[in-house]
Amino acid sequence: MLDHQATLTLHPATAQLLAQIRALEEAVAGLEVDKAGCQYQIEHYYRLLRGKVGDLLTQLLAAQLQLAQQRAGQTGRRSDAEAARGWQERLGKTNQVIQDAIAHQPVDLAETAQPELRRLYRQAVTLAHPDRHANDPDRMAQATAFMMQLNDAYQRQDLPTVWRLVQDLTAGRLFLVQNDTTYSIDALRQWLQRLTERQQALQTEIGQLKAESAYQYMTDGTDLTAHFARMHRELTQQLAQLYR
């Protein structure tokens, strides 16, 4: 990043753009952390769901699918075929969500280490986000691959891996981070526009994540033990009714 002396020699328009970019990068990095936190809560809910009622839920959806397919075969109606496809998609999506949650099973990270994990993640997002490297396809591809590794480690709360990735990044062992002073005015303006668009997209994505029932169950004080017990009873009753 730019040091104080270099800042003094920059053209005023360049310095102003860089100041706006730095502020927006910080805001975007904070939103990335917020988004990852929402995703963590949702994935944690589905890990709990898998352990409590996952098998029952899968059985119920599979039974609904089987009945819908039988109905579609008997009637030949398009509406029944579409209903069967709907159950197929629902079953597939439910299985995928649960499997994704299991794949991101977090390590046992102490609460005191959470601030360091978030700090390292923000640092890496600021330096390596693909938007920063949009004018260099090779570096952008490297940044995209790096962010996939980083996001996976962050979702798993894997502090040692996040720390190693950040060390490799800052030491230039993964790819060289382009210095701010090498960008043209046009490139800086494009970068600022991409950051603005990313900020807006993240705000929308976070709003959508927070609207999901799984996130709300995890954050609104719901008694999860009672919640899953009630769900277990309801699924059992629905499954029994289907097989009557």
N, C-alpha and C positions, 0 to 999 in steps of 0.2 A: 504494500500500500504506500501512499505518498507520505513523505516526511514533511516537516514544517517548512524547511528551507525551499524545497521544491515547490511548495504551494505558493511561495512568494514570487516565483519566476513565471508562473503560469499566466496566460492571457486571462483577463477577468471573466470572459464568457465561459472559458474552459473551467476555471475555478468554480464558478457558480454552478455549472452543470455537475461537476464532480461532487460538490457539496450536496446538491439535491439527490444525486445518485446514492451517496453514502447514507443519507437520512432514510431514503426509500429502501435501500438494502437492509438496513436495520429493522425497518417496519415489516418488510417481507419475511425476513428471517424469524421475527417474532411470530408472525402469522403461520409460518411453516411449523414452528414449535407447537402453536395452539392446535393446528390441524393434526399433527402427529399425536398430540394428547387426546384429542377426540377419537381418533382411530384406535388408540390404545384402549380407551374405555369401551368402545364398541366391540373390539376383538376380545377383551376380557369377558364381556357379557356372553359372547357366543362360546367361549371356552367353558364358562359355567353352565350354559345351556346344554352343551354337548354332554357334560358330565351328569347333569340332573335329568334331562328329558330328551336328549338327542336321539336315542334309539326309538322312543315312542313317536317323536315328531316325524322321523324318517319313515316309520311304518305307516303312519297316518297319511302322509303325502303319497307314499307308494300305493296305498290302498285306494286313495282318491283317484290317482292316475289310472290304476287298473280298471276301476269302475267307469271312468270317463271314456277310456279306450273301448271298453265293451259296448257302452252306449253308442259311441260313434260308429262302431262296426255294425251295430244292429239297425240304426236309423239311416246311416249314410248322409245325415245332414251336415252341412258345412259348419253350422253353429256348434254342434257337438264335437266335431273334429277340432275346431278352434279351442273349445273348452279343454279338450284332452291335451292339446299343445300347451295350454296355459298351466295345467297341472305339471306337465313335464318340465317346463321352464322353472316353475316354482320349486320343484324337487331338486333340480340341478343347481339352482341359485342357493338354496338352503344348504345343500351339501358343500358347495364351493365356499360359502361364507364361513361355515364351521371349520372346514379344512384349512382355510387361510388363517383363521384365528389360532388353530392348533400349531400351524407352521411358525407363527410369530410368538410362540410361548416365551414369555420373558424369563430372564434369569432372576435370581433373588438378589435384587439390588437394594442396599441400605438406603433409607430415606435421606440420610445426610449426603449421599452421593448424587442425589437427583439434580441439585443446582449445577454441579460440575458437568454432568451429562448434558444438560440443556445448554450450558455455556459452550461446550465443545461443538455441539450440534449447530448452534447459531453461527459459530466461527466458520465451520466448514461450509454451511449453506451460503454464507456471504461470499466466500472465496471461490467456491466451485460450482455454483448453480449454473446450469447450462445457458441461461439467458445472458450471463456475463460473456459468454464465448460464442455468441451467435454468428459473428463474422469470421469464425475460423472453424470449419466443419470438423476437422480432425480433433481439435481441442474440445469442441462441443460434444462429440461422441465420447471422448474420454471422460468429460465432466458428467455426462448422462450415466455412464457405467458406474462412475464413482458414487453418484447420488443414490443409485439403486442399492449399492452395498451399504452406504451410510444409513439410508432409511430403514433397511432391514435390521441393521444392528441397533438403531435407535428404538425401533418398535419392540425389539427383544430386550431393551434396557441393558444392552451389552456394553458396559462402560469400557472395558479393556479394548474391545474391537473398535469402538468409536475413537478412543484415544489414539490407537495405532493408525487408523485411517487419517486422522487429523495431522499426526506427526509426519506421515508419509506425504501428505499433501503439502504441508508447509516447507518440508525439506526438498520438494521437487522430485520425489522419487516416483510419483504417479504421473504427473504432467506439470509443466511450468504454468503457473498462473500469470496471465498477462498483466503487466504493470499499467496502472491507470493512465500514465502519461503517454502511452503509445497509441491511445485512441484519438481519432480525428473528431472534430466537432460534430459532424454528421453521425459518426458511430456512437458518440456519447448521447446524442438526442435519441437515436434509435434504442439505445440501451435503456434510457430513462422511460421511453414509451413502453418497452417490454416489461419493465419493472412495474409501471403503473397498471398495465393490463394484468400482470401476475398478481398484484395486490388485490385488484377487483375480483379476479377469479378465486383467489384464496378466501376472501371474505364470503363469497357465495358458497364455496365448498364447505367452509366451516359452519355456515348457517344451515346447510343441508344436513351435515353430520349431526349437529346439535338437535335437529328436528327428528332424528331417528329415535324410535321408541327405545332401542337398546341403550343409546347414550342417556336418555332421560331416566331410564330405570337405574342406571349406574350413578347418576349425579343428583337425583331429586329426593334422596332419602328413602327410597322404596325398600321395604323389608324383603330382601332377595330370597331368604329362606321360605317365607310365606308365599312369595310370588311364584317360585318354582314348584312348591307343593301344590298350589292352586292349579298351575299349568299342567302338572302331572295328572291331577284328578280329571281335569277337563279333557285332556288328550285321551286318557283311558276310556272315558265315557264315549267320546266321539268314535274311537276305534271300535268299541263294542257295538255301537249302533250301526256302523258300516257293515259289520259281519252278521247282523241279524237276518 
